[in-house]
Amino acid sequence: ARPVVRPSQTCAASQPAAMWSRMVAARCGRALRGARRFAAASGKPATLFNEQPGQAWEGWEPITYAAYAICGVTLVVGLSFRPDSTIESWAKEEAIARLKRIENGEEVKFGVHYSQIEPTFTKEEVGALPERNDDDDDDDDD
């Protein structure tokens, strides 16, 4: 039996807290009683997803597991060979390119990037299709 807290036994400031704690205790007690009632042991060992030890694979499982393995290997290989695009590596390449220009006696301007590769495609104006920058014009059929 729970002790009954009467309003005369508590001060006015603790009444809402007492009501809250009684309400929470009542709800938790009902939840625990319900959980105990429906979670009775059946005598069999519990297994994940109710699969029995030694159970044969279903038709979709080998294909799915093979796809997971291939995707995992592709991710590992692809991420290990990705290009280095950190700001530190760019700054190092830019510093080397500027030092080479200074050693060759060329001018170095502020705000110009010298380590960049020339763009492969260019556009003449907004809305135009990009054209490939090739040194040799083999596509001319004269």
Summary of the structure (lengths in Angstrom):
residues: 142
radius of gyration: 36.7
end to end distance: 104.1
largest distance: 107.6
contacts: 191
relative contact order: 0.04
helix: 47%
strand: 3%
